[in-house]
Amino acid sequence: MSPKQGTPKKNLMLFSGRAHQELAEEVAQHLNVTITPQTAHTFANGELFVRFEESVRGTDAFVIQAHTTPINEFVMEQLIMVDALKRASAKRITVVMPFYPYARQDKKHKGREPISARLIADLFKTAGADRIMTVDLHTAQIQGFFDGPVDHLMAQTVLAEHIKKTYGDADITVVSPDSGRVRLAEKWAQTLGDRPIAFIHKTRDPDKPNQAIANRVVGKVEGKLCVLIDDMIDTGGTIVKATEALIDEGAADVVIATTHGILSDPATQRLSECKAREVIVTNSLPIPEEKRFPGLTVLSIAPMLAEAIQQVFEDGSVTSLFDGNA
C-alpha cells in the first residue's frame, strides 16, 4: 500500500513577551506579519499567565523576549509561552532571545558554583524549544549548552556599519576591553578595513561582581580614534575605566560600541560623564528615556532578526547572512 500524499503548509507566527514589545513590533513590520494576540497577566502573588487568542497548531512559532529587569520574571514568562505553544501543538518553536540571560555564568570560577547559562538552556529545552536564536553571546561556547540548533547572530555588522559611516576617514584603532576579546577585536579590525588593534590588561576579583581594574594599555593608541568594543555594558565601570586608560595613553578620542545596553545604575551617569565621544548600543534590550543621554546612539537589530527568522522559516542559511562566520 502506497503512503497517502498530503499538502504541506507552513505558517510563520510571531509571539512577543511583554519585556520589549517595541522591538517585536519592528521585527513584525520587517516580516510583514502581525504579532499573535495573547492574554498575559500577573497574579497578585507574582505568578504569570499566558494564553494565545488564535490557533497555533502546526505553525512555525517564533517567540521573542528581551531579558531585562526584572530578568527572572521575563525568563519565566518566555518559558511559559514556550510551554503553552508546545501544548497547543505548534510544529516548531524557536526562542528568540537577543540577550542571553545568565550568560556571564558560563563556567565555575570556584567550587560549589552554578553554571547558570547551561541551566537556562536546559530550561528552554524542557519547556519545548526546538531552536534558539540569540545575538552576540558573552562566550560563543554557550551554543553547546543547548541540545539543538542555535543561531548565533552578530550585531557587529550593524555597529561596524555605523562606525564606517561616521568615522570611516579617521585613524582608527580597535580596542578590546580585555585580553579575552582580542579575537573579536581582530574581526572588527578586518571589518573596518584592516585597522590595528590594542587591548586593556585588566584584573577582576570573582568575589566582587561588576568591578574591574584597568591596569595598562597594550598596543599603540596615541593620536588614534579608539573604537572600544564589548558585548555588554552593565554598570559601566569596566568600560569607563578602559576609556580613561586610553585617554591617559594619548588617544585622540574614544568611541564605545557594544551590543547589549543593560545600563544598570549608575551606568547612565558614568557614561554621560566619561570622556568618550559617543556610546553606541543596539536595541537588543529596551532603553527607556531615563537611561538615555546626549552621547548615546541606539541602533536597531530588528532587520537582522527579521532576516534570520525568515531564513529559518524557509529552511535557508542563517550563516550566509554573516559571510559564513555565524
C-alpha positions in Angstrom: 0.0 0.0 0.0 1.4 3.4 -1.0 1.6 6.2 1.5 -1.0 8.9 1.4 0.2 12.2 -0.1 -0.6 15.4 1.7 -0.1 19.0 1.0 2.4 20.5 3.5 1.5 24.0 4.6 3.9 26.3 6.6 2.7 29.2 8.6 5.0 31.6 10.4 3.6 33.1 13.6 5.4 35.6 15.8 4.8 35.9 19.5 6.1 38.6 21.9 6.7 38.7 25.6 6.0 41.9 27.5 9.6 43.0 28.1 10.3 44.8 24.8 7.3 44.9 22.6 8.7 47.8 20.5 11.4 45.5 19.1 8.9 42.8 18.4 6.7 45.2 16.6 9.6 46.4 14.4 10.6 42.8 13.6 6.9 42.0 12.7 6.9 45.0 10.3 10.0 43.8 8.5 8.5 40.3 8.2 5.1 41.7 7.1 3.3 39.8 9.8 1.3 40.7 12.9 2.2 39.6 16.4 -0.2 36.9 17.5 -2.7 38.4 20.1 -2.5 36.9 23.6 -3.8 37.4 27.1 -1.0 37.8 29.6 -1.2 39.0 33.2 0.5 38.7 36.6 -1.4 37.3 39.6 -1.3 39.0 42.9 1.4 36.6 44.2 3.6 37.1 41.2 2.6 34.1 39.1 2.4 34.6 35.4 -0.3 33.5 32.9 -0.3 33.5 29.1 -2.9 32.3 26.7 -2.8 32.8 22.9 -6.0 34.0 21.2 -5.5 32.1 17.9 -4.8 28.5 17.0 -1.1 27.7 16.7 -1.5 24.1 15.6 1.2 23.1 13.1 2.8 26.5 13.0 6.4 27.6 12.9 6.4 29.7 16.1 9.0 32.4 16.9 8.8 33.6 20.5 10.7 36.9 21.1 11.5 38.2 24.5 14.1 40.7 25.9 15.6 39.6 29.2 15.8 42.9 31.0 15.0 43.9 34.6 13.3 42.1 36.3 15.2 39.4 34.4 13.8 36.4 36.2 10.2 37.4 35.6 10.8 37.8 31.9 12.7 34.5 31.6 9.8 32.7 33.3 7.3 34.4 31.0 9.1 33.2 27.9 9.3 29.7 29.3 5.5 29.7 30.0 4.9 30.9 26.4 7.0 28.1 25.0 5.2 25.6 27.2 1.8 26.9 26.0 2.9 26.6 22.4 4.1 23.0 22.9 0.8 22.0 24.5 -1.1 23.7 21.7 0.7 21.6 19.0 3.0 24.1 17.4 5.1 22.3 14.9 8.4 24.0 15.7 9.2 26.5 18.4 12.1 28.9 18.1 13.1 31.0 21.1 14.4 34.4 20.0 16.4 35.9 22.9 18.5 38.9 21.6 20.2 39.0 25.0 21.0 35.5 26.5 20.2 35.7 30.3 22.9 34.5 32.8 25.5 34.4 30.0 28.2 35.6 32.3 27.7 32.5 34.5 29.1 30.1 31.8 31.8 28.4 33.9 32.8 27.7 37.5 35.4 30.1 38.9 35.5 28.3 42.3 34.0 25.2 43.8 30.3 24.9 44.6 29.2 27.5 42.0 26.5 27.0 39.4 26.8 27.1 35.6 23.6 29.1 35.2 24.0 29.7 31.4 23.7 25.9 31.0 20.6 25.8 33.3 18.9 28.4 31.1 19.4 26.2 28.0 18.1 23.2 29.9 15.0 25.1 31.0 14.1 26.1 27.5 14.7 22.6 26.1 12.5 21.1 28.8 9.8 23.7 28.1 9.7 22.6 24.5 12.0 24.9 22.5 13.4 23.3 19.3 15.8 26.1 18.4 17.4 29.2 20.0 18.2 32.4 18.2 20.4 34.9 20.1 22.7 37.8 19.4 26.4 38.3 20.5 26.8 35.7 23.2 29.1 36.6 26.1 31.1 33.5 25.1 30.5 31.5 21.9 30.7 28.1 23.6 27.3 28.7 25.2 25.9 27.4 21.9 27.0 24.0 23.1 24.8 24.1 26.2 21.6 23.8 24.1 20.8 20.4 22.6 19.6 21.6 19.3 20.3 24.3 16.7 21.5 27.7 17.9 21.6 30.7 15.6 24.3 33.0 16.9 23.7 36.3 15.2 26.3 39.0 15.2 25.4 42.7 15.8 29.0 43.6 14.9 27.8 44.1 11.3 25.2 46.7 12.5 27.6 48.5 14.8 30.5 48.4 12.3 28.4 50.0 9.6 27.7 52.9 11.8 31.4 53.3 12.7 32.3 53.2 9.0 29.7 55.8 8.0 30.5 58.1 10.9 34.3 57.7 11.4 35.5 55.9 8.3 38.1 58.6 7.4 39.6 58.7 10.9 42.8 56.9 12.0 41.1 54.1 13.9 42.5 51.5 16.4 40.1 48.8 17.6 40.5 48.2 21.3 39.4 45.2 23.3 38.5 45.9 26.9 40.4 42.7 28.0 42.6 40.0 26.6 39.6 37.7 26.2 38.1 39.7 23.4 41.2 40.1 21.2 39.9 37.7 18.6 36.7 39.7 18.3 38.8 42.9 18.0 40.6 41.3 15.1 37.3 40.6 13.4 36.3 44.2 14.0 39.6 45.5 12.7 39.2 43.5 9.5 35.6 44.7 9.0 36.7 48.3 9.4 39.5 47.9 6.8 42.4 46.1 8.3 42.9 48.5 11.3 45.4 48.0 14.1 44.2 46.6 17.4 45.0 47.1 21.1 43.7 45.7 24.4 43.4 46.7 28.0 45.1 44.4 30.5 42.8 44.2 33.5 42.2 42.2 36.6 38.9 41.2 38.1 38.0 39.7 41.6 35.4 37.0 41.1 34.1 37.8 44.6 33.3 41.4 43.6 30.9 41.5 40.6 30.8 44.5 38.3 34.3 45.6 39.4 37.4 45.5 37.3 40.8 47.3 37.4 42.2 48.6 34.1 46.0 48.2 34.5 47.6 49.2 31.2 47.1 49.5 27.5 48.8 47.0 25.3 49.2 48.4 21.8 49.7 51.9 20.2 46.8 54.2 20.7 48.4 57.6 20.9 46.7 60.1 18.5 44.2 57.4 17.4 40.4 57.3 17.4 39.9 54.3 19.6 36.8 52.1 19.0 36.4 50.4 22.3 34.2 47.3 21.8 32.4 44.9 24.2 29.4 42.6 24.2 27.5 44.4 27.0 27.6 47.4 29.3 26.1 46.7 32.7 27.1 49.2 35.4 29.6 50.8 33.0 32.6 50.6 35.5 34.8 48.5 33.2 34.2 50.4 30.0 34.6 53.8 31.7 37.9 52.8 33.3 39.1 51.5 29.9 38.2 54.8 28.3 40.2 56.7 31.0 43.2 54.4 30.4 43.1 55.1 26.6 42.8 58.9 27.1 45.7 58.7 29.6 47.8 56.9 26.9 47.2 59.7 24.5 44.2 58.5 22.4 42.8 61.4 20.3 39.2 60.2 21.0 37.2 57.2 22.2 34.0 55.7 20.7 32.4 52.9 22.7 30.5 50.3 20.7 28.6 47.5 22.5 25.6 45.2 21.6 23.7 44.9 24.9 23.0 48.1 26.8 21.9 46.7 30.2 22.8 50.1 31.8 22.2 49.2 35.4 22.6 52.1 37.8 24.9 54.0 37.8 25.8 53.3 34.2 24.0 56.2 32.6 25.7 58.7 34.9 29.1 57.1 34.4 28.8 57.0 30.6 27.4 60.5 30.3 30.3 61.9 32.4 33.1 59.9 30.8 35.3 61.3 28.1 34.0 59.0 25.3 32.9 60.9 22.2 30.0 58.5 21.5 28.4 55.4 23.1 26.8 53.1 20.6 24.4 50.3 21.6 21.7 48.3 20.0 18.1 47.9 21.0 18.5 44.2 22.0 17.3 45.4 25.4 14.8 48.2 26.0 16.5 51.5 26.9 13.9 53.9 28.5 14.2 57.6 28.2 15.6 58.0 31.8 18.6 55.9 30.8 19.4 57.9 27.7 21.9 60.8 27.4 23.1 63.1 24.7 26.1 61.0 23.7 24.1 57.7 23.3 23.2 56.2 19.9 20.8 53.3 19.8 20.9 51.2 16.6 18.1 48.7 15.7 18.8 45.0 15.2 15.2 44.3 14.1 16.1 44.0 10.3 18.8 41.4 11.2 16.4 39.4 13.5 13.7 39.5 10.8 16.0 38.3 8.1 17.3 35.5 10.3 13.7 34.5 11.2 12.8 34.5 7.5 15.8 32.2 6.7 14.9 29.8 9.4 11.3 29.7 8.3 12.2 29.0 4.7 14.9 26.4 5.7 17.6 28.8 4.3 21.0 29.6 5.6 21.4 31.9 8.6 25.2 31.6 8.3 25.2 33.2 4.9 23.9 36.4 6.4 27.3 36.8 8.1 29.6 35.7 5.3 29.9 32.2 6.8 31.1 33.5 10.2 27.9 33.0 12.3 
